[in-house]
Amino acid sequence: MVNLSPRCFSSLSQSSALDTSALKNSQESPISSATLIPSSSFKSSVTTDPPSSTNLFAVDYFVSENGSNSNSGTSESEPFLTIGKAMNLSSPGDTVYVMNGTYRNTGYGSGIDGSDLTNGNVVRITASGSEGAYITLRNLEGHEPKIQFDGAGGINLAPNTSYIIIEGFEVEGPSQSITYDQAIMNRRNRITLKESINQNNNNYSYFSGKGIWGGYEDHHYIIIRNNIVHDTPGSGIRFNDSDYITIENNTVYNTTWWTSSASSAVVFAETISISEEDNTDDIKMIIRGNTVYNNWNRIPFYMSSFPDNAQPPNGNYGNAGYSTILDGQGLYVTRSDPNYNGTFLFENNLCVNNGKNGINFDRSNASSALIRNNTIYFNGSH
């Protein structure tokens, strides 16, 4: 068992992952009741592994930073160069294996140097699998590929893409290169654009990029697992308007520092059922076995226009003069469809040193939450 102390977590490096050996050796102000328990120690009653592919013609594709998009892409010796090439060819049941290397968005570096703050995603998934035949994007066994971005995000799922598995990646955003002065200037610029020309969609992607995310359209039957997501200016992992999503065994840290959009590390927002017939109270949205720490907001929230279901806590929340830091959750479910009856499962997560709450479930009036076997410690100190 590992004792956790406030000092140990407040001094976590901005650029490094959680060092459990440092925790184990810490003798300062031990809190004996707070313990770090490996997620493998717990057994969940809910399984999310899809059945083996029913597509007898499923194809394995391979990607390497030393590959070529002129290759066949169907063997380790003839890999493609880009993940996008492989994903664009994928059909239900196919698997894309990514080998060691660093994979970046087009124009990478122009966000960091300030010459272009509107870069896109590294990977955009436009194909869908099907029931019993997921499309899988993952690391090749023994390999540790990195997705590195300075734009909209790392891996993005296009609208209405479903039956997808993403696993085995490190996804790194540009937050270590962003300063407070740059980020607060971005907020001021958003206010100016709204007040001078009534422009609502005015957030540069560089200051709001997300790690693995589904945009703001429908997705269902998505599994995000065994990834390390860090230093993203916006959320680490996020899905809106979706159903049957599982986020499990990921490590998410140093996210949401520089956005002015009141973001949180791992988010389900505006969850809605696939259909009226499927709108049961079953467990359909799962956040399980994740380690989530050092995620908080450093820039006050600003919203040029609120969605109809926003329900702000007060009249000044998010306006131009708002200066309070109120947001930055570890795990966050909010604004589910008023008629969504599904159950959200929060299980076996470790949430430490996040800006507000470790786990927050709100504005989901017809839904239920099952919260069990989580370790939640030293949140709400920022």
C-alpha positions in Angstrom: 0.0 0.0 0.0 1.2 3.5 -0.8 0.7 6.4 1.5 -0.2 9.7 -0.3 0.7 13.1 1.1 -0.4 16.5 0.1 3.1 17.7 -0.5 3.9 14.7 -2.7 1.2 15.6 -5.1 1.5 19.3 -5.1 5.1 19.0 -6.2 4.3 16.7 -9.2 6.4 17.6 -12.2 4.5 19.4 -15.0 6.1 17.3 -17.6 6.3 13.8 -16.2 3.9 11.0 -15.5 2.8 10.0 -12.0 5.9 8.5 -10.3 4.6 5.9 -7.9 8.1 5.1 -6.7 8.4 8.7 -5.4 5.1 8.2 -3.6 6.3 5.0 -2.1 9.4 6.7 -0.7 7.7 9.8 0.5 7.6 10.1 4.3 6.1 13.6 4.6 2.6 13.9 6.2 1.4 10.4 5.3 -2.4 10.0 5.0 -2.7 6.3 5.8 -6.4 6.1 4.7 -5.6 7.2 1.1 -4.1 4.3 -0.8 -3.0 3.7 -4.4 -4.5 0.4 -5.6 -3.7 -1.0 -9.0 -6.8 -1.1 -11.2 -6.0 -4.8 -11.9 -6.9 -5.6 -8.3 -10.5 -5.0 -9.0 -12.8 -7.1 -11.2 -15.6 -5.3 -12.9 -19.1 -6.8 -13.4 -19.4 -5.0 -16.7 -17.4 -6.2 -19.7 -16.9 -4.1 -22.8 -14.7 -6.3 -25.0 -16.5 -6.7 -28.3 -16.8 -10.2 -29.8 -14.1 -11.3 -32.3 -14.6 -9.9 -35.7 -17.2 -11.7 -37.9 -15.5 -10.3 -41.1 -13.7 -13.2 -42.6 -11.9 -10.8 -45.0 -10.6 -8.4 -42.3 -7.3 -6.8 -43.1 -4.4 -5.8 -40.9 -2.6 -2.6 -41.9 0.8 -1.4 -40.6 2.1 2.2 -40.2 5.7 3.3 -39.5 7.4 6.7 -39.5 9.9 5.1 -41.9 7.2 3.7 -44.2 5.7 5.0 -47.4 2.1 5.5 -48.5 3.1 3.8 -51.8 3.7 0.6 -49.9 1.1 -2.1 -49.7 0.7 -1.3 -46.0 -0.3 -4.9 -45.2 2.9 -6.1 -43.6 5.5 -4.9 -41.1 8.1 -4.9 -43.9 5.9 -2.6 -46.1 4.1 -0.2 -43.8 2.4 3.0 -44.7 3.8 6.3 -43.6 0.7 7.9 -42.2 -2.1 6.7 -39.9 -4.6 8.5 -42.1 -3.7 6.4 -45.1 -4.4 3.2 -43.3 -7.6 4.4 -41.6 -9.0 5.7 -44.9 -8.7 2.2 -46.3 -10.2 0.4 -43.3 -13.4 -1.5 -43.3 -15.3 -3.2 -40.5 -13.2 -5.8 -38.8 -9.8 -4.3 -39.9 -7.0 -3.4 -37.5 -4.4 -0.7 -38.0 -1.1 -1.4 -36.2 1.1 1.6 -35.5 4.8 1.1 -35.0 7.3 3.2 -33.0 7.6 6.8 -34.0 6.2 10.3 -33.5 3.2 11.2 -35.7 2.3 14.9 -36.0 -0.3 17.1 -37.6 0.3 18.9 -40.9 2.2 22.1 -40.2 3.3 21.0 -36.8 5.5 23.7 -35.2 3.6 26.6 -36.7 1.3 26.6 -33.7 4.1 26.5 -31.2 6.0 29.4 -33.0 2.7 31.4 -33.4 2.6 31.5 -37.1 -0.6 29.4 -37.4 -2.8 28.9 -34.4 -5.5 27.0 -36.4 -3.8 23.6 -37.2 -5.9 20.5 -37.4 -5.9 17.1 -35.9 -3.1 14.5 -36.4 -5.6 11.7 -37.1 -9.2 12.0 -38.2 -11.2 8.8 -38.3 -14.0 8.8 -40.9 -14.8 5.1 -41.3 -17.0 3.1 -39.0 -16.9 -0.5 -38.0 -20.1 -2.5 -37.4 -21.6 -4.8 -34.7 -19.2 -7.6 -34.2 -16.6 -6.0 -36.5 -15.0 -3.0 -34.8 -12.2 -1.1 -36.6 -9.2 -1.0 -34.3 -6.5 1.6 -34.2 -3.7 0.5 -31.9 0.0 0.1 -31.2 1.9 -2.9 -32.6 2.7 -5.1 -29.7 5.9 -3.9 -28.0 5.8 -0.5 -29.7 5.0 2.8 -28.1 3.9 5.3 -30.9 3.4 8.9 -30.0 0.7 11.3 -31.4 2.0 14.9 -31.0 -0.1 17.9 -31.9 -0.2 21.7 -31.8 -3.6 22.2 -33.3 -7.2 20.9 -32.9 -6.2 17.6 -31.4 -4.5 14.2 -31.5 -7.1 11.6 -32.6 -10.5 12.9 -33.7 -13.6 10.9 -34.7 -15.6 12.4 -37.5 -19.4 12.8 -37.0 -21.4 9.6 -36.7 -18.4 7.3 -36.7 -19.0 4.3 -34.5 -17.7 0.8 -33.6 -14.1 2.0 -33.1 -11.4 0.9 -30.7 -8.4 3.2 -30.0 -5.6 1.9 -27.7 -1.9 1.9 -27.0 -0.9 5.5 -27.8 0.8 8.4 -26.1 -1.0 11.6 -27.1 0.9 14.8 -26.3 -0.4 18.3 -26.7 1.6 21.6 -26.7 0.8 22.8 -23.2 4.5 22.8 -22.1 5.1 25.5 -24.8 2.2 27.7 -23.9 2.6 30.6 -21.4 -0.1 32.2 -19.2 0.4 35.5 -21.0 -0.3 33.8 -24.4 -3.4 32.0 -23.1 -4.9 35.0 -21.3 -4.4 37.0 -24.5 -6.3 34.4 -26.4 -9.2 34.9 -24.0 -9.1 38.6 -24.5 -9.0 38.1 -28.3 -12.2 36.0 -28.1 -13.9 38.7 -26.2 -12.8 41.3 -28.7 -14.1 39.3 -31.6 -17.5 38.8 -30.0 -17.9 42.4 -29.0 -16.6 44.0 -32.2 -18.0 41.7 -34.9 -20.3 39.3 -33.0 -18.1 36.3 -33.9 -19.0 33.3 -31.6 -16.7 30.6 -32.9 -13.5 32.4 -32.0 -11.3 30.0 -30.1 -7.9 29.3 -31.7 -7.4 25.5 -31.9 -3.9 25.9 -30.5 -5.3 26.9 -27.1 -8.2 24.4 -27.0 -6.8 21.2 -28.6 -8.0 17.9 -27.2 -6.3 14.5 -27.0 -8.8 11.9 -28.2 -12.2 13.3 -28.9 -15.4 12.9 -30.9 -16.2 16.5 -31.7 -19.8 17.5 -31.0 -21.7 14.9 -33.0 -23.2 11.5 -32.4 -20.9 8.4 -31.8 -21.7 5.1 -30.3 -19.8 1.9 -29.4 -16.4 3.5 -29.0 -13.7 2.1 -26.7 -10.7 4.2 -25.7 -8.2 2.2 -23.6 -4.6 1.9 -22.5 -3.5 5.3 -23.7 -1.4 8.1 -22.1 -2.8 11.5 -22.8 -1.1 14.6 -21.5 -0.4 18.3 -21.9 -3.5 19.0 -24.0 -4.7 22.6 -23.7 -8.3 21.3 -23.7 -9.8 18.0 -22.6 -7.7 14.9 -22.6 -10.6 12.6 -23.7 -14.1 13.9 -24.6 -17.3 12.7 -26.2 -20.5 14.8 -26.7 -23.9 13.6 -27.9 -22.9 10.0 -27.8 -23.9 6.6 -26.3 -22.2 3.3 -25.4 -18.7 4.8 -24.9 -16.1 3.2 -22.7 -12.9 5.0 -21.5 -10.8 2.6 -19.5 -7.2 2.1 -18.2 -5.9 5.4 -19.6 -3.6 7.9 -17.9 -4.6 11.5 -18.3 -2.5 14.3 -16.9 -1.6 18.0 -17.3 -4.7 18.8 -19.4 -7.1 21.8 -19.6 -4.5 24.3 -18.3 -4.8 26.9 -21.1 -8.3 26.7 -22.5 -10.8 29.4 -21.6 -13.7 27.0 -22.2 -14.0 25.6 -18.6 -12.9 22.1 -19.8 -12.3 19.0 -17.8 -9.9 16.1 -18.3 -12.3 13.2 -19.2 -15.8 14.3 -20.3 -19.1 12.9 -21.3 -21.4 15.8 -22.2 -24.9 16.0 -23.7 -25.2 12.2 -23.7 -28.2 11.0 -25.7 -29.6 7.6 -26.4 -29.1 6.0 -29.8 -32.9 5.6 -30.1 -36.0 5.8 -28.1 -36.3 2.0 -28.1 -32.7 1.7 -26.7 -33.2 4.3 -24.0 -32.9 1.9 -21.0 -31.3 2.3 -17.6 -28.5 -0.2 -18.5 -24.9 0.7 -17.9 -23.8 2.2 -21.2 -21.3 5.0 -20.5 -18.2 3.7 -18.7 -15.2 5.5 -17.2 -13.1 2.8 -15.5 -9.6 2.1 -14.3 -8.1 5.5 -15.3 -5.4 7.5 -13.6 -6.3 11.2 -13.8 -4.2 13.9 -12.2 -2.8 17.4 -12.5 -5.7 18.6 -14.6 -7.0 22.1 -13.8 -8.0 25.4 -15.4 -5.6 28.3 -15.3 -7.6 30.7 -17.5 -11.0 32.0 -16.4 -14.0 30.7 -18.3 -15.4 32.8 -21.2 -18.4 31.7 -23.3 -19.5 33.9 -26.2 -22.9 32.1 -26.3 -24.4 29.4 -24.0 -26.2 26.3 -25.2 -29.8 26.0 -24.2 -29.1 23.4 -21.5 -26.1 25.2 -19.9 -27.7 26.2 -16.6 -24.9 28.5 -15.5 -24.4 28.8 -11.7 -24.8 32.6 -11.7 -25.4 35.5 -14.0 -21.7 36.5 -14.3 -20.5 33.0 -15.1 -18.4 33.0 -18.3 -18.9 36.7 -19.2 -16.1 39.0 -20.2 -15.4 40.2 -16.7 -15.5 36.8 -15.0 -12.3 36.1 -13.2 -13.0 33.1 -11.0 -11.6 29.6 -11.7 -14.5 27.3 -11.0 -13.9 24.4 -13.4 -11.4 21.7 -14.2 -12.8 18.4 -13.1 -11.0 15.0 -13.3 -13.9 12.9 -14.6 -17.0 14.9 -15.6 -20.5 14.0 -16.8 -22.8 16.9 -17.5 -25.8 18.1 -19.4 -27.1 14.7 -20.5 -30.3 14.8 -22.6 -33.2 15.4 -20.2 -34.7 12.1 -21.2 -31.6 9.9 -21.2 -32.2 7.0 -18.8 -28.8 5.3 -19.1 -26.5 4.6 -16.2 -23.0 6.0 -16.0 -20.3 3.8 -14.4 -17.3 5.4 -12.6 -15.2 2.5 -11.4 -11.6 1.8 -10.1 -10.3 5.3 -11.1 -7.5 7.2 -9.3 -8.2 11.0 -9.4 -5.6 13.2 -7.7 -4.8 16.9 -7.7 -7.4 18.0 -10.2 -8.7 21.5 -10.2 -12.2 21.1 -8.8 -13.6 17.6 -8.2 -12.1 14.3 -8.8 -15.5 13.0 -10.1 -18.4 15.2 -11.0 -21.9 14.1 -12.2 -24.5 16.7 -12.8 -27.3 18.0 -14.9 -28.3 14.5 -16.0 -31.7 14.4 -14.4 -33.1 11.2 -15.9 -29.8 9.3 -15.6 -28.1 7.4 -12.8 -24.5 7.1 -11.8 -22.8 4.1 -10.2 -19.6 5.3 -8.5 -17.6 2.6 -6.8 -14.0 1.6 -5.9 -12.4 4.9 -6.8 -9.6 6.6 -5.0 -10.2 10.4 -5.0 -7.6 12.6 -3.3 -6.3 16.2 -3.0 -8.7 17.7 -5.6 -10.1 21.2 -5.5 -6.9 22.9 -4.4 -6.5 25.1 -7.5 
